[in-house]
Structures are given as structure tokens and as C-alpha cells.
Amino acid sequence: KQVEKIMFLGWRRDMADLITQLDGYVAKGSELWLLNPVPVEERNELLRDEGHKSELKLKNLLVYNVVGNPLIRRDLSRIVSADNDGEKVSLDEFDSILILADSVSIENGATVMSCDSRSL
């Protein structure tokens, strides 16, 4: 297996399960970048299911948090990790980019159709 750089655009309620599953498929040292409008502190709480789950125990993935809106070109053109290192990347550096249904908007009353249209 080769080291990969992957980006998830958007946020899903089951993000911790997705990340854990992906960790089993990628090579050690692979990177997962999460770009969405959810603040980092809130993400960490959501990944722990508000205290009902333990911290993610990843063996292969390094996770980088980016706060931004994937619909705004400026946010896509300056991808900077919100974590302590502040590492910068550009879209062309990623091996895979996955667009996730925006469950945050759905929970706030948006329809699935409107969320899909914002993803395209």
C-alpha cells in the first residue's frame, strides 16, 4: 500500500465510524483532511458522540482539521490545517476527495435535495 492524502468535504453524523473504517484500509502515514464549517472543538466532541464513545484510536491515518465552507472558492484555494501545525495544502495534492452529505444542514431543516444541489 502507498501513503495517500484524502479529503472529506462536509460533515456526517457517523464521521467517527467513517474515519475508523478508512483507517483500516490505508497505509500508515496516510492523511485525512476534514474541510467543513464545524468548529474543531465541536468536531472533537461529535467524534466522541458527546462523551458516549472514546477517542479515535487510529493506527494509520493522520487527521487534519480545516474549518471552512467547501462551497466557497476562497476556502478551497487556501486549505490550512486548524490544528497546531497550520500545514497548508492545495486541492491538487489529494489522491481522493469525497463530498459528504451535509448532515448539519439537514438537522437544521434543509432538505436532502437542497444539500445535494450545494454539493454539485
Steps between C-alpha positions, in 0.01 A plus 500: 500500500609856431448798730197701388370851555119506522252782556144481631288804411202540733398337827294192581353380823692171468837663423682305776388171345609613152843605626549178696400292197734695270786455747483125438548540124781753464875478546663629818574872468203573272328833557131580532405866471154600624370825347164619634350791694482311832742657755786268602396482868146402398634239255703336773190482718289363212766238419473381859120497460472762776680275748337167406807380304871505578762691302575368152786253516646521153794286389559630149331837448612846599195729522516870415212737570418789268218737588333641191213475258564260209263710286720809522786507249721704735473229768594233246796700370663553841476176692679545831484258789327646806709269715817620669730449201309726257613287204384623157396291199331551165224291342730351239704330774215264593470147366126491580238757593165380634197728515284404797132581546478795738318351798544823697277685252250215493476508880432874472206446265652489150374236259721226361439640150625847599808350664575295189466806278753686716745213466502506120 
